[in-house]
Amino acid sequence: MAIVKSDSDREEKGSFFFHRIDFFPEYRWKIELFFKWIKQHLKIKSFWSASENAVKTQIYIAIITYTVVAIIKAKLKLK
């Protein structure tokens, strides 16, 4: 598995560098657990757009909504 990021520090257009998750098994496991938690708790059926910003925004909104609902449930002592 690899994460591809644009290298904005370089002057060459279109250059990319790779971060290999295989070299960091502890990070890979944390990432897998995070996505498993997202699938189980956040009811995201599809993403609104394929852009990185749209995906991040949708995940942030879902996490904030989940947190607010959990706080309200705790204050009202609901299950």
N, C-alpha and C positions, 0 to 999 in steps of 0.2 A: 504494500500500500504506500502511496506517495502523495504528498501535498504539493501542489504546484503553485508557486506565487510569482507574481511579476516582480522583476528586479528593477525598481524605480530609481535606484541609486546609480545604475549604469547608464551610460550615454547611448549604448546600442539599443535600437528599437526592437522590441519583441524578444529580448533576452529573458530567460527564465532560469530559476534555480529550484532544485528539488530538496525537500526535507523528507528523508526516509523515516517513516514511523517504525519500520522494522528494527532500526538501530536502538530504539527507545521503547522496549516492551512495556515498561511501567506507564508510559504516556499512552501507548496504544490501548492498554487495558482501561485506563481512565476515560479515554475517548469512547470506547465501546460501551462502558457503563453509563456514560452521559447520554449517548444516543438511545440506549435501552430505556433509561429513565424517561427521556422525551417521548418515546413511542408508547410507554405505559401510562404516563400521567398527562401529557399534553395532547389534546385531541386535534392534532394537525393532520388533516386529511390530504391536503395538497398545498403546495406553495403558490403564492400569487404570481411570482416571477422567478426567473432563473438567476437574476443578478445577486451578487453576494450581499449587497445592502438590503435588498428585499427579504432575503432568507433570514439574515440576522435580525432585522426589524420584526419579522413575524415570530421568530423564536423568542425575542425579548418580550414582545406583547403577550405571548402565551405564558411565559414564566411569570410575568407580573400579574396577569389575571389569575393564574393558579395560586400565587402567593396571597393575593387579596382574598380570594375565596377561602383559603386555608385559615387566614387570620379571622375572617368573619365567622367561620364555623367554630373556631376555638373560643371566640368571645361569646357566641350563642350556645356553646356546649352541645353542638350537633355532631353527629358521626359523619 
